[in-house]
Structures are given as C-alpha cells and as structure tokens.
C-alpha cells in the first residue's frame, strides 16, 4: 500500500540541522548550485539535473516520504548531480557557503491562507535577505505561484530588497524563462490557467535594515483587487518563527 503523504505540513515540526555543505563530498564536484525550496516530489530539479549535468542541484522539502521517493528516483535513473534534504531551509541558512548558490527557486508554495498559519509561508523578508547574502553577484531568485494575491505578496517582499532587481515585467505574466516544469505547472498549462512568475537577480550586496513588510491575507476570496498591492508598503513587519529566526 502506498504511503499517504500530507498535502500540508508544519515546517516548525521539522527539527533537522545539516552540516556545512561540501559539494565535492556530496556530488563529487564543485559547480554552480541550484536550490529548489519546497521541492515537493522533486521532479523539477531532477529534470534540471539531467539537462544540465555540469551543475549541481539541491531540493529542500519538509515531507519526508517525498524526499525518500525523490532520492530513489534519482538513483534509479543514475543521476548523481542532484540531492534532496528533509529539512526546513529556514533552520539551515548556515548550511550554504557564501557565493555557491547560483539560483534559488520557490515554486507554488503553500499559500497558508489562515492567519494563524501566515508564519509558515516560505517566502518572507528575512528569507529574501538571507538569499541576497548567499547568492553571488548575478545569482538569481526564481519564484512562481498560481495564487495571484500570494504572488503579489512574494513580489513585494522581493522587490523591497535593495540587493536584487527584477528582470521580468512586474505584471507577473511573463512566460517561464526555463524549459523545465513542475508537475503543478504542467497541470495549469494543460488547463490554460494562469501562473504568476518573477525572476530577480543580485546586483549588489545587501545593506541596511531588513524591509519591514507584514504578511497579508492572500486568500483570493478576501484579498483586495488584483494589481493593487505590488507597491503597497504596510505597517511594521513582525515575523514569528518560534524563536528560530537567525541571520548569517
């Protein structure tokens, strides 16, 4: 009988601390590194790893059965430049050596509509600052969502960080700049449903305070009209992470 995997999981229930990454030990070579945060079944970066054998790929996921299945698929296909970790990336910023991650991907994250679950959202200003520190100049952050208000919030968080600059139109309607697709993205394309995308590139080192932008209600049934939030700056940002927030 197939093992049941929860669609939603609490990231605060995952208490795994990873040792510092040494690419040569994990992959047998040091190379440009792409990280898929909340990689789900891991098919996207498996496709990327097969297409780009010169690079290395990591997936982070908080549902252990998905990680185990993804590793098994990669090994069955003989793909050695991809690895998956059962871990909460927000507890493991120190895992990454500075300048080794060439791209972070955040794709179709759980929208966490309930207010008590807002703190579970993957993307927030603290994480944007951490990615800005870890990336080299020219490194990228690629993000997409099928929930328009959530995509607007994600864009707002990214656009507020002075170290990175958007290289796609701010209307979020650009086609995917990469040929690989997640399973959920392929589903939306088949149904001719919209996907909202953003791609940011690091142009300088982060400086100053982390932008103070709060979470907001991203439920499409309650959120304000589309295109009204991109440039909206709200009150003090207070991200609660059970005492686990930390900076590099």
QUICORGI-V924951 format. One record per helix or strand. SS is the DSSP state (H for helix, E for strand). FROM is the first residue (numbers start at 1). TO is the last residue. If there is no record, write none. Layout:
# QUICORGI-V924951
SS|FROM|TO, SS|FROM|TO
This chain:
# QUICORGI-V924951
H|11|13, H|23|27, E|33|37, H|43|51, E|56|61, H|64|76, E|82|86, H|89|91, H|93|95, E|101|107, H|115|120, H|125|134, E|140|145, H|148|159, E|164|166, H|183|190, E|196|202
